Amino acid sequence: MQDITSTGVYGTPPAELAEAPAGSIQFSPLIPGSGKLEDQAEASLKEMVVLAPPGTVERRYATALALRALAPGRVLTILAPKDKGGSRLAKELKAFGCHVSETSRRHYRICACTRPTELAGIEEALAEGAPRFDEGLGSWTQPGIFSWNRLDPGSALLSRTLPALSGKGGDFGCGLGILSRTILASPKVTYLAMFDIDRRATEMAARNIEDARAEIRWADLRSAARLTGLDFVVMNPPFHDGGAEDQSLGQSFIRLAAESLRPGGVLWLVANRHLPYEGVLKPLFRRVTLKAEEAGYKVYEAQK
Ligand SMILES: C[S@@+](CC[C@H](N)C(=O)[O-])C[C@H]1O[C@@H](n2cnc3c(N)ncnc32)[C@H](O)[C@@H]1O
């Protein structure tokens, strides 16, 4: 008989609402270095605590993976803010064949269930949330990744505005690789470091960008080894951290770009017009130029 000793956690649930046992294996695709729930043997975990992601398809996929990895009779605790999928958790678990107990605390719904021997609808949920090729994007993609099923208008504007770049550069928060594809269309680009905090994005980017000049890293840019002496950095910086608007994340991306560029190097950035990035750019760069403005987005070129 298999020895079931490991426990798992997905994301960082507030400790006062649901505590993952010490030593749990982290499985969130948004925490670099985590395990991959897809690769976890079926019925191999003795407990699982999941902070459910907000997107319906992504949430059902993560729930199905968690249930599959749990040994029968073992407990899954899954929670989410009420308005970010929490109110749908119990119904979704019942559809997988689980008996659910539900509590409500601090705007969260917290569901617990034991993993039944027979699960229902798991394969369907896994297929729905799996990687696929999207004809419209011309790219491999997966539910949960930023703008996974439509071209982000900001990225589209930046792609149209970018000149042919040259030398060594970075795509900070590369997602599926939409901007990297435009950057690498220039034969003068010799190297491109592509970073993203989302494992799924880096896996899809690796399928989308088959180019020896590209190096793709699953990393949190804020703690990753710093690049220096770059000729260019391109980005559509993230403006959400864990679901909440977070302007400081974009501002840190700008500071990191400034540190990574050589004197004279350029940052190309697109942002929603309402985001206050100009004030961060100006003290860090010699020259900041508005290059395009359309449908609520602004593209800046900033020279170090
Ligand atoms: C606005 S999206 C842009 C994605 C892609 N460049 C595009 O244009 O489609 C920002 C990206 O930054 C990533 N990201 C967020 N925080 C990050 C961090 N701390 N380090 C690295 N990447 C991060 C997100 O996962 C997301 O893919």
The ligand as a MOL file (V3000), in Angstrom:
LIG
                    3D

  0  0  0     0  0            999 V3000
M  V30 BEGIN CTAB
M  V30 COUNTS 27 29 0 0 0
M  V30 BEGIN ATOM
M  V30 1 C -0.1000 42.7610 -18.0980 0
M  V30 2 S 0.5860 41.1430 -18.2340 0 CHG=1
M  V30 3 C 1.5030 41.2240 -19.7610 0
M  V30 4 C 1.7760 39.8580 -20.3630 0
M  V30 5 C 2.4500 39.8690 -21.7490 0
M  V30 6 N 3.6590 40.6530 -21.7670 0
M  V30 7 C 1.5050 40.3970 -22.7960 0
M  V30 8 O 1.7420 41.4960 -23.2690 0
M  V30 9 O 0.5340 39.7030 -23.1150 0 CHG=-1
M  V30 10 C 1.8100 41.1620 -16.9580 0
M  V30 11 C 2.5190 39.8410 -16.7570 0
M  V30 12 O 3.4340 39.9960 -15.6520 0
M  V30 13 C 3.4470 38.7960 -14.9080 0
M  V30 14 N 3.9050 39.1250 -13.5370 0
M  V30 15 C 3.1850 39.6320 -12.5100 0
M  V30 16 N 3.9270 39.8270 -11.4340 0
M  V30 17 C 5.1880 39.4200 -11.7570 0
M  V30 18 C 6.4220 39.3540 -11.0530 0
M  V30 19 N 6.5070 39.7880 -9.7830 0
M  V30 20 N 7.5070 38.8770 -11.6980 0
M  V30 21 C 7.4210 38.4610 -12.9790 0
M  V30 22 N 6.2690 38.4880 -13.7030 0
M  V30 23 C 5.1730 38.9660 -13.1110 0
M  V30 24 C 2.0260 38.2770 -14.9890 0
M  V30 25 O 1.9770 36.8820 -14.7410 0
M  V30 26 C 1.6360 38.6500 -16.4160 0
M  V30 27 O 1.8880 37.6070 -17.3170 0
M  V30 END ATOM
M  V30 BEGIN BOND
M  V30 1 1 1 2
M  V30 2 1 2 3
M  V30 3 1 2 10
M  V30 4 1 3 4
M  V30 5 1 4 5
M  V30 6 1 5 6
M  V30 7 1 5 7
M  V30 8 2 7 8
M  V30 9 1 7 9
M  V30 10 1 10 11
M  V30 11 1 11 12
M  V30 12 1 11 26
M  V30 13 1 12 13
M  V30 14 1 13 14
M  V30 15 1 13 24
M  V30 16 1 14 15
M  V30 17 1 14 23
M  V30 18 2 15 16
M  V30 19 1 16 17
M  V30 20 1 17 18
M  V30 21 2 17 23
M  V30 22 1 18 19
M  V30 23 2 18 20
M  V30 24 1 20 21
M  V30 25 2 21 22
M  V30 26 1 22 23
M  V30 27 1 24 25
M  V30 28 1 24 26
M  V30 29 1 26 27
M  V30 END BOND
M  V30 END CTAB
M  END
